[in-house]
Amino acid sequence: MQVLIAEDDPVSRRLLELLLEKWGYEVIVTHNGNQAWEMLQKIESPHVAILDWMMPGINGLELCQKIRGVKRLGYIYIILLTGKGSKKDVVMGLKAGADDYVIKPFDKEELKCRINIGKRIVELERRILELASIDFLTGVLNRRAFINRMEEEIQRARREKAFLSLILADIDYFKKINDSYGHQAGDIVLQRFAKELTSSLRKYDFVGRYGGEEFVICLLGTDNSQAISIAERIRKKVEKMRIKLPDSSHLIQITASFGVASLSMLPKPNIDSLINMADEAMYQAKIMGRNRVYLAREIKADKL
C-alpha cells in the first residue's frame, strides 16, 4: 500500500520515509502542501497520507480541508503530524478533516499502529466497493461500475489523445437456452461466456455485464482495426465453446454477435454516444445473420 508523506523538515521527512519502508509500505514523498495536493488529485493517488501541520504554501490543516472538499472515489485516511499538542489544536485538526492526530516527537510503535488502523479502514472500504461493483452471477463489473470506470478512461484518453474502443457482445438466441434447458442452465452459460470474454483480454482491459445477456468490453489504447481483430478472435473462441450442464451429458453450443465502436469515430467523445454506436453496430450484426462482428459507422459532427 502507498503512503504519502508531506513534511518540509528534511530530517523528519527522511525518518518517516525510512520507517515506512521498513514497515513494508511504498512511500510517496512530498516536501510541502502544494506538492502533496498535486499528488493527491491524481486518480491513482495514495489512500493514506501523513501531513505535517506547519508547511510552506498549503499547510496541513488547509490541505485536510481541501481533500475533504473534493468528491472522489476512494477515501484518503489522513494522519496529522504536529508539535501542537493542546486539546484545542487536536479538535481543530479533527474538525478540518484529519482522521488521526500524532504529536511530535512521535513514538515509532504508536505511529505504526495508527498507520495500520488507516490501512485497515482503506482496505475495508476497498473491499466494500469491490463487492458493490461486481455482478454477482458472472464476476465481471456490473453496469454502474463499468460506466464509472469507462468515464474515467474516456477522460484519460482525451487528455492523452490515446485510442480507446468498445465492444458490445450479445449471446445469440439466449432466450431459447432458458426455454429449453431452464434458467439454471442459462446462468451457467452467462458465467462461461463472461469467463471467455475476460480470459481473452489484456490485464488492463475490462469487462462489464451491461444487462441480461449483453456484455461490454473496454479496450484501452486500441483503434478500430485492432478492436475488430480482438472481437473476431473472441467470436471464434465463443463459437468453439461446448458448455456441459450439471448432471447431464448434453453440451450446449453458443454464438454471439459483436458491435465495435472507437472513440476516434466521434467528433465529441462521450460515453453515451460511444455505447450507442456499439449498440447499433451489434444490432446490425444480428440483422446480418448473427455470430459476426460489425463495425459502427463514423458519426459526423452535424449529427450529434
Long-range contacts (C-beta under 8 A, 24 or more apart in sequence): 1-25, 1-26, 1-46, 1-47, 1-48, 1-119, 1-122, 1-123, 2-26, 2-27, 2-28, 2-45, 2-46, 2-47, 2-48, 3-27, 3-28, 3-46, 3-48, 3-49, 3-50, 3-115, 4-28, 4-30, 4-36, 4-39, 4-40, 4-45, 4-46, 4-48, 4-49, 4-50, 5-29, 5-30, 5-49, 5-50, 6-30, 6-31, 6-32, 6-33, 6-35, 6-36, 6-49, 6-50, 6-51, 6-52, 6-55, 6-60, 6-63, 7-31, 7-50, 7-52, 7-55, 7-81, 8-32, 8-52, 8-54, 8-55, 8-56, 9-52, 12-52, 12-104, 16-50, 19-108, 19-111, 19-112, 20-115, 23-112, 23-115, 25-115, 32-56, 32-57, 32-58, 33-57, 33-58, 33-59, 33-60, 33-62, 33-63, 34-58, 36-63, 37-63, 37-66, 37-67, 40-67, 40-76, 41-70, 43-152, 43-156, 45-76, 46-76, 47-74, 47-75, 47-76, 47-77, 47-122, 47-126, 48-76, 48-77, 48-79, 48-115, 48-118, 48-119, 48-122, 49-76, 49-77, 49-78, 49-79, 50-79, 50-81, 50-115, 51-78, 51-79, 51-80, 51-81, 51-98, 52-81, 52-82, 53-80, 53-81, 53-82, 53-83, 53-84, 53-93, 54-82, 54-83, 60-93, 61-92, 61-93, 61-96, 62-96, 64-93, 64-96, 64-97, 64-98, 65-96, 65-97, 67-97, 68-96, 68-97, 73-129, 73-148, 74-122, 74-125, 74-126, 74-129, 75-121, 75-122, 75-125, 77-118, 77-119, 77-121, 77-122, 79-114, 79-115, 79-118, 81-106, 135-194, 135-208, 135-209, 137-187, 137-190, 137-191, 137-209, 138-190, 138-191, 138-193, 138-194, 138-195, 138-209, 139-191, 139-194, 139-195, 139-198, 140-194, 140-197, 140-198, 140-206, 140-207, 140-208, 140-209, 140-215, 141-206, 141-207, 141-208, 141-209, 142-208, 142-209, 143-208, 143-209, 143-210, 143-211, 145-208, 146-206, 146-207, 146-208, 146-209, 146-210, 146-216, 146-218, 147-208, 147-271, 149-206, 149-218, 150-218, 150-271, 151-271, 153-218, 153-220, 154-263, 154-269, 154-270, 154-271, 154-274, 157-220, 157-263, 157-269, 158-263, 158-269, 162-220, 162-221, 163-221, 163-222, 163-223, 163-226, 163-262, 163-263, 163-264, 164-218, 164-219, 164-220, 164-221, 164-222, 164-262, 164-263, 165-218, 165-219, 165-222, 165-223, 165-224, 165-226, 165-227, 165-260, 165-261, 165-262, 165-263, 166-216, 166-217, 166-218, 166-219, 166-227, 166-260, 166-261, 166-262, 166-274, 166-275, 166-277, 166-278, 167-216, 167-217, 167-219, 167-227, 167-230, 167-231, 167-234, 167-258, 167-259, 167-260, 167-278, 168-210, 168-214, 168-215, 168-216, 168-217, 168-258, 168-259, 168-261, 168-275, 168-278, 168-279, 168-281, 168-282, 169-197, 169-214, 169-215, 169-216, 169-217, 169-231, 169-234, 169-256, 169-257, 169-258, 169-259, 169-282, 170-213, 170-214, 170-215, 170-256, 170-257, 170-282, 170-286, 171-213, 171-254, 171-255, 171-256, 172-254, 172-255, 172-256, 172-257, 172-286, 172-290, 172-291, 173-290, 174-212, 174-213, 174-254, 177-252, 177-254, 181-245, 181-250, 181-252, 185-245, 185-252, 188-243, 188-245, 188-246, 189-243, 189-252, 189-254, 192-241, 192-243, 193-238, 193-241, 193-254, 193-256, 196-234, 196-237, 196-238, 196-241, 197-234, 200-230, 200-233, 200-234, 200-237, 201-230, 216-275, 216-278, 222-262, 223-262, 223-264, 224-260, 224-262, 224-264, 224-265, 224-295, 227-260, 227-262, 228-260, 228-293, 228-295, 231-258, 231-260, 231-293, 232-258, 232-293, 234-258, 235-291, 235-292, 235-293, 239-291, 255-290, 255-291, 256-291, 257-282, 257-285, 257-286, 257-290, 257-291, 257-292, 257-293, 257-294, 258-282, 258-285, 258-292, 258-293, 258-294, 259-283, 259-284, 259-285, 259-293, 259-294, 259-296, 260-293, 260-294, 260-295, 260-296, 261-295, 261-296, 262-296, 265-296, 265-297, 265-298, 265-299, 266-299, 266-304, 267-299, 267-300, 267-301, 267-304, 268-301, 268-304, 273-299, 273-304
